[in-house]
Amino acid sequence: MVKKYYLKNRIISIVLAFSMLVSYSFFDSKMNTVIAADSTPAVEISDTSAIINSGSATLTTGTASDNATLNYYENGELKSVIVEAVSVYQPATLTIEENASTGVSLDVTGLCYIYGTCDSWIVNNGTIYIYGTYSGRLDNDGDIIVGSDGNLVYYGDDENYGKITNGGTVSYSGSLDMSLFHWSDSSSFVNYGTISAPSVVLPDDIGFSDTGSSKIVVTDSFEMGSLGPYGTVVAQPGTKITTSGGVLFHLQLGDAETSVTGPVNNVDAISLFDDPEIELEEFDEEVYYGAEYDFSNKISTASGYHGTPYLIYIDSEGTQSSEKPTAVGNYRVFAYAPAHYSYREDKSMQNGEFDIIYLPFSEVDKASGNKYVTLSGVSNGKYVADTVTLTPASTYKMKVGIGGFDFADSVSLSRADLYTDNGANFNVDTWVSFKRKRDLAETAGNETIAAIMPELMDLVFDEDDPELSGIVMVDGVESSIEDGDVVEAKKVVFSVDDDNLEKAVIYDAAKDELIDTVDFTGSTTGEGTIEGEWGEVKDINLIVYDLAGRTTSSEFTLKYPLVSTLATVSVDDLFVGDNYTPVVETESNGTPRFEYKESAADDDTFSPDKPVKAGKYTVRATVPETLKYSEIVCRDTFDINKRTAASSVKISDINVGEAVAPVLTTDSNGKKDAVFEYKATQAPNDAYEKTAPTLAGEYMLRVTIPETEMYEASSCIASFKIIDPDKESEKEESEETEEGEGGNGEETSGEGGTGEDANGENTADGGSAAGSEGEAPAAPGEKLEATLTVDLPDQYYGVNYAPTASTNSNGAEDITFTFKKDDATSEFEDVKPVEPGDYVIKAIVPETDKYLSATAEKKFTISYLEAPSDAYTIVGTMGLNDYYVSDVKIVAKEGYTVANRLNGTYSEAIDYVDGMGSVYLKRMSDGAKTYAILMKEEIKVDKVKPALSTFGKDQDGKVVDLTKSFYADKVTFTIFDEHLDKVYLDEDEISVVDGSATITIDADGGKKGCTVSAYDDAGNEYILHVSMMASWMFTNIVPVGSIELESGNAYTFSSGRWKVDSDSTLYYGGNSFYVRKSGRRTVTSVD
C-alpha cells in the first residue's frame, strides 16, 4: 500500500517496484486519463493544482544496464528523477541528482542515493545513502546511511519540515552532535529504532525523544546532559562516557547491561560494569582416552555473578576451543566468564594442564581364566558355520581393526574378516581395542586378536550346508522328493553329503516327536532310513547337521501304503413309508457315503436323495480313503414295495325302502376313491353295478380301493338282505338258517383282491377263520371258544421268514406273534430272531365280540446252511513254484454268492487277500448262508518284481543314477526281493543272501556295459542295463595304469613325461594325441 502525503495542493508519489519489469504511472484525476511514462518523453504537468495519485505504468526500455529518467515540472521548473535498473529481479534504485525543490514527496521502497540538496518529504522503507544535504521531513522505517561528506540537517521553519521519525536505522560515518541542529518548536527527532555513530552528543533542551526499545550505538564516546535517552546506549569497553547525571540511562557492553545514574566524566564504559572475578584452580592431571572428564568444578567467580562460566582448551599448536578435546595429547586450560546483566565478560589465568592417554592394556579385565575374550558360534570344538563371536568381560566393550566395526558388547567375525589373500592366510596383524564401560576409557589398539586368542587360527570355517541327494529310495525304487510332497511308502532311504557331516535328526512335526537320530560323525557321506507305520501319517521334518552346526532340511508327508479291503452294503426290501438306513460291513474305519438310483438307470443318475416311492433301486456306498484303507465302492439292490391294505366292509340288512349304509374300514390312503358295487347273490361276478338295490332279496356288496403311491389296489365283499316287512314270518324263518351263510351283515374282508369263498370263509393275515359246520351258537351273553394253530418250519440263517396261523375267530386279522429262546429263563418278545439257535414262537388271537382270545406255541430252529462240497474255485495267473503272479479271485459255486465275512458283501467273486483263511456262501434262491468254509489251499501271491534296494554309489560314495550312463571307476548297488531266487551279472551268477544280492562293477579303466537280471521264486523278472565309463574319460586326461583307448577320440597327458606300453617314445604333457586302433594301453610316468 502506498502512503499519501498532502503538501501545497500537490501530491507526488513515486512507487518503485521491480520484479520481472519496473512499473510507474501517474493518474490525472482532473483529466481522468492515465499518462504513461517511459525513458524518452518528459511528462509535463502544467496545472500545479492537479492532484497526482500513485498508480502503475511500465518501463518498457529498462534492462539490467539501462537507466530511466522520470521528468516532471515543479513551479515551471523541469525536474528529473533517475531510476537505475540494477536488476530486473530487484527493486529499482532511485537517484536524486538534481536539487529536489520543496513540494516533492518521495516514497522510497528500494535504494535511494541523495547527492545534491534535497528537502523532499521522504517516506523510507528501503535504503537511502546521503552524500549531499538532506533537510526535509523524514519518516524512516528502513536504513539511512549518512556519508562522511553528507549532512542530515533539520530546519524548523515549517510545521512539515525539520521532523525526523526513525523506526529503522540511521548510521553516521562521522560524529552526531545534535547541538548543531537548528531546532524550533515544531522540529523533532523521534527515535524508536537505532542511531549509530562513532560519537554522539545528546544535549538537553532539544527536540529529541525516544522509546525504551530504541538504541544509540557508539564506539568512541557518548556525551549527554542531565536528560538522557529512554533507550539503550550500546558501547565498546573503551568508549568514553560523559554525563552530568540527574537521570538514569541504560548502558550495554556486549551482553552486559547496567544503569548509569550519577555524573561521570570521560570514563571508559567498562569501568561502569561489575567484575566477575573469575579464577581457575591450578591442576596437572592425566585423563584416559575416551573417558569422561570435567574440570569445571575448579572454576570460581564473584558471589553476585550468576552467569555460566566455562573452560577454554588450548592444544599443543595453540588452537583454542570451548569443546572438550578427546584426542590423545597435552592441553592447557583457562576459564571464561561471559557477560551477565551488570557483569562484564572476563577470563582467568592459564592455570590448568592435563594429558589424554590410552588405558593400559594391563588394566583390562579377563573374560574367562586368562583369556581377554570368550568364543561363541563354535561347534564341536573348532567348527564355525558363518561367524565366530568374540565377547570380552561384561565390564568392557571391544572392537577390531576391520572396516565397519565399532565398540560393542561382542564382535562377530567371518572367515573373510580373519583371512587375507582370498582366505589363504590368517591376518595376524588385525588389532583389537577395549573400552571400559564405567568410564569409557579405551586401550590403544596395539594388541592383535591372534595374540590374545590364538585359537582363532585353528578354527575350521564350514561355509556350505550339508547336501541331501535329490535321489531317494522309496520302497526300493529310485525316486525324488520335494518339500511338501506326500510320499506313499513303507520305507524311505535318503543320502547325505558334507565334508564335516555330524548327524541327521528325523522328527514327526505333527506330533512334535523325535523319530530317530542317525550319527554320521567322521564321514563325508551317509544314508538314513525312515520307516512308515500302517495307519499313520507322519509329517517328516528331516534335518541334517554338519559339525559346524549348519543344517539342510526336507519336509514331506510319509503315508504308509493303503490296504485294499472289501465292503458290502445292504438294504432289506421295504414298504413305502418305511424308514431305512443302508448297512455297510467292512474292515475300513471310513464313514460311508450313500447314493441311490433306479436300478435300470445309468450310473450318472446316482443321487444322495433317498428314494421313497415304490420301485427297484440300487444303493451305492462309497467308503472314503482313511489312513489305513483305500477307498471302497460297493452296491446292493432293493425293492420298495407298495403295502397290501387290510380292508373290510360292513353292511346291515335293511327293509325295503331304507337306504343301504355300508361301512368301509381300510388303512389304504385310497379310501376316498373307493368304488361300491352291488349284485344279487346268485348273479355272476360281472353283474356288479354301482347302483344300490332297492327290492327285497339277498345281495353282495363289493368295494374296490384303487392303487395309490403307498398301497396296492385291494377289494373286499359283504352280503346283506333287503327284507319286505309284509313277510315278517319269512324273515324269521330265514334268520334261523343264516348262520354260516355270510348274511345278517356279517363282515368279510380280503387282501389284494381275495374275498368270500364258497363257504363264506373270511381270510386275514395269512390265517383262516372257518367256522365249524353245525357249530352250536353261544348262549345269549356268552362268547365262543376260539381255535388257533401256528406253523413255522425250521429256518436257515439269512432267510427272511414269516410264520402262519389258523383260527375260527373273527379276530384273525389281529393275530400277533412273539418269540423267545427255547430255555427256561428267556421271555417272549416282539423281535423276530435271526441268529442260529432254538426258539419258540407264540401266536395270540385277541378276544372279539363273538370269540374268546386264544394262544398257540411251536418250537423251531435257525441253523447254518450246509456248504456244498465244491463251494468255490480259485482263479488267477499262475507263475512258478505254485505262486500266483496276478490278483487272485475266489469264485462262488453256481447258484451262490461268496464273501470273506459272514455278514460281508456277497458277490459272485471276491479278491483274495493275504491271510484270508475262510469264506462264506449265500444261496441266491432264499439268502441262506453257510458257516465259515475253511480254505485248505495254500495260496501264494507275488506280483512284485525284484528291484534296487539301495542307491548306486561310486568309489567315492557319491550317488549315481544307474538308469543312465555315468562316469565312475567302480559302482556298487543291491538288488532286493522278498522271494529273490537268482541274480546274474551278464552270465555270472551273483550270490543271494536273505533276499539281497550286492553287485560291484569295475569300469576297468574304460567303458563297461553289462546287464543285471534278477528273478524271484514266482518267476517275476527285473532287468537293469548298466552303462559306465571310467572317471578319467570325463576329461580324457589319461591316468597311469591300464586303460582303454578308442580311435577317433582326442586324449591328453597331464603335465610331466609319459610312456605308453613298451613304446620307447617319450610323450610330454599338455598335448593332445589320438590312437589309430582301439584297444587297451598301459600308461607309465617317467620321472
NUTIGU-250557 format. One record per residue (C-alpha): z, y, x. Coordinates in steps of 0.001 Angstrom, whole numbers, plus 500000, padded with zeros to 6 digits. Each point is the difference from the previous one (the first is absolute). Example, Ala and Ser with C-alpha at 12.3 -4.5 7.8 and 13.67 -1.06 7.14 Angstrom:
507800495500512300
499340503440501370
END
This chain:
500000500000500000
499128503490501319
502667502707499770
498824503433498792
501301503326501329
499092503278498177
499672503103502132
498260503319499253
498052498575497051
498311497455502238
500643496396500892
498078498243502688
500918496345500399
498337497898502586
500528496320499781
498981498039503043
499666496254499510
497756497516501701
499412496351499372
496383498931500351
498968503624499181
501539503476500173
500058501859496671
500457503646498983
499386501945496777
500627503406498477
500059500465496267
499335503449498554
501893500126496732
498203503136498828
496539498677500518
501167496511499025
497737498529502656
500529497824503046
498830501590503258
499304497357502663
500533500833503660
498418498397503019
499693500829503690
497122502482499768
500152502569497159
502984502297499550
501758500216496662
500424503648499027
502758500887497539
499218503567498962
502440500257497136
503395500358501640
501769499423496710
498510496543499658
502491497162499811
498928497224502387
501505496597499187
499863496986502295
497515497280499157
497744497781502070
496633500286501717
498238497836502531
499261500942503598
496646498343500285
499124500687503607
503299499193501614
500120497186502531
502500498881502612
498697502716502370
499026502845497613
502080502956498950
499629501732496675
500566503739499403
501327501156496645
499285503762499527
501543502267497413
500442503776499446
503365501660499882
499995503658498878
496352500202500976
500597498530503438
498410496671500946
502495497321500976
499344496556501355
501925496728500100
498771497428502492
500516496345498968
499830497505502830
498817496554498913
502195498104502467
499288496675498324
498489499064496719
503012497714499520
502721502605500700
501085503336498439
497883502860501192
501250502639502391
500340503606498821
499443502532502804
500640503696499359
498117501910502691
499598503261498138
502966502105498967
500860498880496503
500669503136497990
502819500386497542
499359498313496724
498765496650501311
502100497009499099
499515496774501969
501100496566498868
499926497825503115
499996496230499710
498174499146503188
500063501597503438
499952503812500352
499641502133503151
500868503709499889
498536501885502958
499927503526498694
502300502006497784
500705498421496654
502160501328497168
498749497559497365
502428498294497725
499932496467501405
501233496899498283
500022497366502740
500080496300499346
498069499169503122
500207501274503581
499583503626501099
499640501107503635
500705503709500494
498401501420503139
499617503502498555
502357501990497792
501109498978496528
501921502468497826
499454498834496476
501944497930497577
500437496347501072
501062497046497858
500164497091502438
500385496336499147
497908498848502923
500017500733503725
499631503459501595
499598500280503763
500354503481501472
498197500154503359
501332501789503034
497700502920499230
500487499802496282
502237502148497809
501649499308496692
500883503509498788
501682500877496724
499436503324498312
501995500906496980
498003502894498608
498867497998497011
501909497678497763
497429497292500582
499959500351503792
502532499320502712
501163496804498336
500045496598501638
501172496836498333
500068496992502361
500301496513498625
498056498458502826
500060500703503742
499565503291501820
499677499537503767
500047502850502550
498614499626503471
502069502957501027
503372501379498960
500837500897496437
502000503194499743
500449500940496364
501500503323500992
496460501146500879
498789499408496455
499377502938497710
502369499251497153
500122501784496692
501917499393496845
497186497957498603
499242497929503112
501530496613500607
499814496868502154
501172496974498020
500233496796502038
500550496635498427
497806498257502566
500043500107503811
499644502945502413
499324499059503616
500034502300503052
501285499955503606
502423502836499121
501078501384496675
501844503244499274
501455500203496503
501737503376499514
502035501052497019
498705502241497236
496483498611499742
498145498365497111
500428496475501391
501453497234497890
499944496204500199
501332496824498397
502281497256501261
497048497701500570
498087502469502190
499901499881503799
499582502379502923
498883498128503113
500602501757503357
499740498896503637
501078503008502084
502397502104497943
501308500832496568
501626503331499178
501425501109496694
502332502598498616
502883499265497697
497721498784497211
498666496647501146
497515497676498280
500930497480497334
497717497483501588
500364498182503299
499254501344503465
498518497197502096
500547500603503728
499681498344503402
503027499345502273
499238503116502107
499071502300497129
502023503228500214
501912500766496815
501226503522499147
501746500996496778
502397502747499048
501803497587497689
501155500599496524
497987497292498286
499654496253500553
496653498537500943
498866496456500818
498887499131503484
498117496756500769
499531498473503428
497981496802499849
501791497874497413
503256501907500390
501000502778497598
502792502539500059
501067503193498224
500306503259501966
502361502625498574
501441502140502767
498091502479502135
498276498510503069
498056501823502605
497122498445501858
501525496540500299
498136496684500344
499643498192496716
501380496789501501
503344501653500689
500504500493496268
500065496178499397
502757497369500574
499924497673503057
499959496243499103
501820499244503302
498112496718500482
501141497707502853
499177496419501113
502568497694501582
498890498789503411
498975496247500143
498000497532502102
499372496634498267
497688496936499747
498250498968496780
498242496634499411
496330500196499105
499540499660496247
503695500588499221
501166502756497706
501958502840501683
501420503369498947
501465502762502175
500313502581497209
503774499496499924
500136501746503379
498830503347498437
502496502751499064
499398503385498257
501963503026498700
502340499149497149
498121502255497563
496602498638500875
498766497579497333
496472499444501130
498704496660501300
499813499955503803
497903497352501732
499089498743503457
496945500796502080
498928497229502420
498204500671503318
498129497151501724
499310499590503689
496860502159499695
501900502846498346
498568499493496502
502451501066497290
500295498394496565
502499499743497182
498847496423499393
502258497330501501
498206498382502941
499515496228499840
498085499254503213
501742498743503115
500850502953502329
502414502792500916
500715502874497578
501952503320500032
501388501567496828
501090503410498626
501190500964496526
498276502529497707
501574501892497077
497412501377497512
500673503296498231
502200499652496940
500911502965497759
501538502625502308
499977497682503015
497121500362502404
498342497084501746
501186498902503493
500009497050502413
502466498397502386
499905499214503695
498177496779501090
503193497985500353
498815496573498778
498119497294501859
499226496313499177
497732497094500999
498182497571497649
499885496518501603
499009496467498853
502643497532498822
500664497530502858
498655496517499165
503304498513501091
501678501525496937
497725498199497484
501864497382497914
498857496365500208
498551498423496857
501169496468500755
501645498580503114
498368501671502971
496819500846498073
499106503534498948
497876498685497098
499760496887497842
496727498377498980
498973499047496465
496727498717498597
500122497137502498
499764496473498604
500933496793501746
501154501784503121
496794501663501153
497343500183497285
499021503287498337
497720500336496981
499162503717499992
502658502150501634
503254499574501867
502745502435499028
502341501536502584
503319501224498590
502549501953502106
503746500246499371
500854501442496592
501223503181501725
496540500734501455
496360500505499106
497138499215502348
496324500680500628
497425498640502414
497332501743502048
497106499028497771
498095502465497831
501178500340496437
503619498934500539
502999502239499385
503725499331500108
500981497385497432
502707497453499278
497562497353501193
496517499776501502
497388497397499051
497392499171502646
496815497978499748
498248498142502779
497622502946500345
503008502280500592
501397497799502779
496837498885501784
497193501875501735
496451499023500956
499281498596496537
503136497922500036
499601498612503522
502999501614501738
503501500924498873
500572503744500407
503073500083502233
499929503829500083
500733500626496334
503174502135499953
502814500061497511
502404502785499046
503220499941497971
501553502659497774
503717499980499217
500525500465496275
503321501881500109
498643502939502025
496228499259500283
500195499868503813
496952498330501579
499372498043503196
497208501026502360
497649497142499116
499714498751503567
500954496407499173
497322497450498975
500144497483497161
499128497273502500
503139500854501975
502404500110497060
498472497007498138
497951497727502325
499824497387497210
497196502074498476
497632498750502701
500567496375498898
499199500489496323
497035498180498474
498150502138497456
498262497853497397
497605502302498173
498263497304497927
501222498399496796
499954496211499777
496790498609498531
499788497704497001
496841497946500139
497626500728497170
499507496241499605
502738497875498468
500190496381498914
500526499667496256
500817496372499213
498043498962503081
496954502163499287
499065503062502029
500258503138497921
501004503642500186
502754501902498220
500071503732499269
503054501990498990
500569499630496277
498097496706499716
501285497226497754
499717496730501943
500224496670498214
501156497510502601
502679497513500905
500014501192503605
498687502979501988
499761499873503822
499681503356501798
499212500872503613
501396502941502035
499139501592503364
501796502547502223
500789500391503696
503717500153499193
500464497887496867
503528499550498664
500106498541496484
498591499903496482
502305500575497040
498966498798496540
501609501544496916
499689499455496289
499905503666499007
500535499329496291
503247498157500686
500921502103503050
500531496690501741
499312498815503548
497734496944499961
499606499226503712
500003501426503523
497511498670502579
500922500621503655
497100500848502348
502018501383502930
498198499402503293
496631499381498323
496935502140499564
498678497989497047
501637497974497259
499697498372496599
502269499983496993
500031498178496686
500933501289496548
500715497273497454
499486500517496274
502228498532497298
498789498602496701
500856502244497122
500745503009502183
498058503093500920
501064501528503289
499312503611500886
499518499341503684
500796502778502448
499047498691503442
501186502222502863
499089499210503611
502113501620502747
499345500439503685
502702500506502599
499532503784499810
500847500009496296
496440500629498880
499005498249496826
496985498862498055
500403498897496422
498077498278497260
500916499949496339
498536497495497582
501038497829497087
500309496267500660
499566497993496841
500368496244500037
496893498292498524
500345499452496303
500312496499498574
497592498980497264
501851498340497146
499262498962496437
500923501479496665
499596499054496367
500128502151496915
500510498622496508
500169501364496483
500722497566497146
497845500241496916
501584502349497512
499613501589496623
498968503543499222
503074502211500144
501902497866502505
501266501732503105
499056498237503223
500277500348503753
497881498006502461
501979497681502285
499029499911503678
501164497233502294
499492500555503718
501781499997503318
498961503606500557
502624502677499445
497423502477498715
500295501507496528
496928498913498035
497672502374498176
498427498672496781
496565500720498523
498307498568496939
496531499478498579
498296497995497330
499193496620501499
496288500344499399
499792503547501398
499039501036503547
502683500494502639
499391503737500145
501598500228496545
503453498994501264
502587502532498814
503782500348500305
500198500341496214
501474496907498344
497775498550497269
501650499733496591
497160498904497730
499086496398499344
497582498547502534
499546498065503238
501144501947503090
500300499708503757
502934501438501915
499548500875503666
503121500342502147
499725501790503346
502973499376502267
499739502796502605
500266499565503712
503569499940501312
501454499863503451
499672496207499953
497178499086497693
496452501107499451
498755501122496629
499526497259497401
497916500146496814
500350497334497307
498902499590496358
500824498216496793
498485499921496529
501933500205496759
499404500369496281
501444502531497625
499831498289496619
500286501358496537
503055498815498162
499885497518497071
501712501721497162
502688498246497901
498920500907496470
501104498909496470
499416501209496498
502202499600496931
498846500384496420
501947499199496812
498738498455496804
499198502627497362
499287500147496319
496665500869498641
499640503747500003
502283500520503007
498634501218503327
500068497744503074
502397501197502681
499461498087503241
502355500736502933
498419499613503506
502279499443503012
498332500149503485
500638501321503489
496327500926500449
499232503708500217
496949499278497824
502122499636496859
498698503225498480
496468498643500141
500862496592498477
497597498688497315
501473498271496898
497728497475498208
500564497651497023
498501496832498539
500893497339497505
501895497182501650
497286497443499359
497133502301500956
498298499557503418
500992502234502964
496880502103499728
501113501101496517
502603502472501352
499524503548498746
501948503205500346
500491500482496208
503405498707498868
499903497524497090
501450500912496571
499579496821497911
502588497258499781
499529497360502661
500855498776503490
498681502055502891
499903500240503794
500501503263501920
498462500319503457
500906502919502257
497750500679503071
501407502273502737
497235501326502326
500034499775503801
501522502979501837
500383500958503666
503297498111500062
499631497161497474
497442497367499169
498737499836496422
502219497874497732
500322498955496378
502549498515497643
499918498624496441
502311499636497017
499703498506496494
501142501529496767
499551499700496195
499163502363497221
501908498777496977
499165500525496304
503314500868498250
498795498305496785
500047496669501789
503629500134501134
500577496342499463
497003499187502195
501439502206502681
503337498177499946
498234496665500306
498001501375502915
503191501114501750
501375496435499982
497030498715502021
499237502876502358
502300498917502849
497872499440503124
496845501535498486
500323503408501692
500325501867496731
502801502081498521
499432502637502647
500593497621502917
498969501627503251
497548498431502368
499101501354503374
497521499370502739
499097500982503556
496502500707501136
498482499049496664
502062496868499159
501456499759496541
500958497652497217
498967496394500397
499339497504497235
503681499292499550
500977503651500011
501601499698503459
501036503219501715
499612500006503838
501565502459502410
500905500284503742
498538496661500919
502314498140497612
499396498517496554
501832500399496744
499028497081497793
502311499433497106
500803496368499189
498195498822496967
502346499471497144
502806501884501793
502664500806497444
500552503719499552
503339501399500995
502590500582497374
500225503563498845
501696502059502763
499494497324502688
497496499885502941
498063497021501259
500579498286503366
497327500970502534
498347497421502210
499053501016503624
498467498169502943
499024501470503440
497421498613502392
499482500880503730
498614497405502434
500922499988503745
498272502802501938
498519500630503474
501164502950502085
497665502938499508
498769499052496512
500504502525497202
501418497852497179
500895500587496334
502354497851497826
499172499040496347
502297499424497020
499623498586496421
502135500865496965
499967499901496199
501704503393499863
498214503090498912
501548501634503081
497596498254502368
498570503301501250
503448501039501274
500678496881502114
501418500936503462
500348497972503199
502711500048502689
500311498036503232
502621498763502463
500325497703502971
500830496425499089
503587500099501216
503478500460498564
500552503549501176
496784501854499145
499567501995496804
496943500602497881
498068503201500666
496746501578498904
498296499802503419
497395497243500253
500620498025503263
497168499676502534
501655498423503062
500000496196500466
503002498276498371
501388498292496847
500436502206496925
500880499966496271
498102502010497343
501631500926496690
498055501148496923
501759502005497283
498659500698496484
502004502691498225
501417499770496485
497684501279497297
500259500687496268
499312496310499306
500971498060503142
502973499728502257
499631500554503757
499385497059502310
499781499227503772
498223497372502089
500179499183503772
497823498110502482
500201499307503721
497056500662502326
499300500148503745
498010502437502227
498711498341503200
497417500598502781
496508498645499588
499368497070502303
497491500981502703
496706498116500178
499455497858503093
497085502132501254
501615503347499202
497951502166502437
497430500022502750
499995501987503288
496890502110500714
499273501784503326
497865500018503184
501204497281502363
500026500609503737
501183497739502793
503187497947500112
500564500184496231
500193503829500089
498492502107497298
498251503042501451
499625501856496687
502108500862497002
501209496853498219
500116499717496213
501958497580497784
497778499097497018
501643498594496829
498813496839498248
497583500610497153
501865500971496833
502834501572502001
500830503212501816
502138500225503160
502636502394501413
502285500025503034
503040500813497852
501134498498496709
499676503277498131
497420501509502299
496404500896499288
497976496953499016
496302499856500763
497406497362500690
500480500472503783
502559501746502232
500031500949503695
502001497806502299
502616501955501972
501852498753503025
503153498145498990
498845499184496473
501727496663499259
499322499414496316
497884501117497049
500287499928496182
497453499114497318
499626501320496454
498020498098497391
497437502327498560
500065498416496520
503616500789499141
501554501833503016
502228497073501005
501175500338503614
500843497391502614
502928500030502388
499343500702503701
497280497765501386
500797499318503656
497064500627502333
499960497055502387
497010501195501993
500549501824503321
497813503077499720
499358501780503302
498160503331499940
498827501937503075
497514502757499246
500833502172503066
497865499856503120
501611500106503461
500229503564501341
501114502174502923
503783500294500031
500284502571502825
497922502815501424
497609499292502804
501513501470503183
498381500564503361
501435499438503459
501974503282499735
501441499256496560
497641502403498231
498814499050496506
496310499144499684
497867499453496923
498764496397500239
497389500539497283
498022502398502239
498789499943503596
502645501234502419
500768500501503694
502795497887501491
500511497686502926
502076497668497871
500954499813496318
502693497955498237
500443499346496276
501454497432497566
498503498078497063
502415498975497227
499902497892496855
502788498203498176
497944496786500161
498046500765503202
498290496821501276
497382500677502704
498999503077502035
497018500167502372
498899502558502567
496316499189500046
500173496224500655
503505499969501495
502871499022497710
503072502249500097
503416498458499441
501717500788496688
503790500389499900
501893500685496744
496909501285498277
499013502350502842
497464499899502811
500076502598502804
496673500713501679
499321501908503245
496437500932500978
499096501254503502
496930502215500437
499656498537503521
498650503238501386
497060500215497589
499037499618496371
501517497269497901
498942498924496495
501704497089498286
500824498614496590
503419499077498672
500008497391497208
503199499148498098
500502497369497282
502982499139497847
500951496664498415
498219500921496776
496700500634501812
500095503830499769
498102501521502928
500425503261501958
497341501132502494
500488502899502484
497262501142502389
501435501731503076
497844502279502152
501696501525503052
499032501688503257
502032500332503173
501850503329500262
497978501187503007
496819499866497923
501198503012497977
499131502224502999
497755497518501930
501969500794503170
500130496573501611
503375498621501125
500918497578502740
499603496342499052
497625497721498172
498080501928497370
496907499561497871
497125502463500451
496944500390497774
496541501172500958
498958503331498577
503536501482500039
501094502725502430
503193499225501915
502118502133502349
502393499285502860
503137502086500225
500722501884503236
500074497805503095
497777497323501525
499065496769498257
498201496668500450
498473497768497335
500152496211500464
499041499009503588
497428502769500258
500420501877503282
498960503269498354
502769502576499968
500189502096496791
501618503411499792
501864501256496919
498757502655497627
496420498746499721
498381498140497106
498257496645500502
498238497324497986
499554496243500328
496652498288499591
501444496857498492
502982499579497707
502775497837501323
503458499785501494
500808501902503182
503064500222502230
500909503525501127
502230500603503044
501368503199501516
499299500778503656
502680502054501791
END
